[in-house]
Amino acid sequence: MLKITVLSMSFVLLTAMAMNGILPEIRDSLGITQTQSELLVTLPSIATLIFVTLCDKFIGKIGMKKTVLLGLLLGGIGGVMPLFNSTNYTYILISRFIFGAGKGLIFTPSVSYINILFDENERATLIGFRSAVEMLGQALLTLIMGGLAIFSWNFSFITNIIFFIIAGLVAWKIPEVDANSNAKGSTEGSDAKIPLLVFPLALFVGIVAISGSMIAVRFPALAAEIRGDGYNSSIWVAIKPLLGIIAAIFFGKLNAILGKKLLYIGVLMLISAQMMIGFSNGNFIVLVVGFQLSAFVLGWVVPIIISTISRMTTGKQQRLSTACVLICANVGIFLMPFIVRGLEAIAGSTELAAPYPIMGAFVTTILTIVIITSNSKPFRKKVGLDNE
């Protein structure tokens, strides 16, 4: 039961994307632009960014368990606010900010509890399951929100009461722990520093987050362009995290066999997804296949990086390192609508699919640099990997 409760914290971490399937309906109902509608999905990331940064201070003041409970309550309050006002765009933006703030207080503890409460043999498996649970939450809430949107798009936000249910489970089953301890109970001093390797990893995650969120947020609008206005793509949006769950389940075994090559394979799938979407040219099957390929980013790429950090760090150092990665990811997600506008300018087109080939080429370049750099002896020596 303890493992289930710890993993339940991750169930709500990707639910900001659960509204993607009904985004065209929200856009049309509020009379807002595509960029404004995309901001409803990406704004929580900037709130998450702020509160991920503040999370360690909250933990220091009130403890890890109370910090998680506060995050779940904020997430639940912000999540259900659109139920009570479906016409004021500013009000809904504020609700999305509160929603993201709650998630920011949950992210790092969801990893820290795994490393504190369980031994080394269980950690990698649980981190893989953690990613699977994230995607399961996204899939289920996407389906439920899409179904409830039949009544009204704002009624679908009632699904966010799940935050309150998980808060009750955490209050009941999760023990208060020494936030600076590792799985064996040793503690780390307050002068912990982030290892050098974490910074390029965090930057890489930020780039992957921009690329992945481009696909996630724009897919419903791209699907509606092909199938017609009002098309509800929630079923396709929900299938993607289910594929991510399958990828996450096999993460432990594949990571043991392939190591960092699994990271490269996951990013190559993301690049393929960008290219397929960019050149789909009205072909719905190509669009859907490209969209589903991007599921392997969360199933493989993110767990590899989190697992790497978990092996390198403990206690406060681990929380700071995880926060650094999450900050870069959320900055990327928040900036995505504006970066897309820049890519449209480069492409010389405002077509929804125009930015994808350019982003795919950029990620290809970054991946090439990562492969060359990570295998160079000077870099490996500098970041302490020369003994691997």
Buried (B, 14 or more C-beta within 10 A) or exposed (E): EEBEBBBBBBBBBBBBBBBBBBBBBBBBBBEBEBEBBBBBBBBBBBBBBBBBBBBBEBBBEEBBBBBBBBBBBBBBBBBBBBBEEBEEBEBBEBBBBBBBBBBBBBBBBBBBBBBBBBEEEBBBBBBBBBBBBBBBBBBBBBBBBBBBBEEEBBBBBBBBEBBBBBBEBBBEEBEEBBBBBBBEEEEBEEEBEBBEBBBBBBBBBBBBBBBBBBBBBBBBBBBBBBEEEEBBBBEBBBBBBBBBBBBBBBBBEBBEEBEBEBBBBBBBBBBBBBBBBBBBEEEBEBBBBBBBBBBBBBBBBBBBBBBBBBEBBBBBBBBBBBBBBBBBBBBBBBBBBEBBEEBBEEBEEEEBBBBBBBBBBBBBEBBEEBBEEBEEEEBBEEBEBEEE
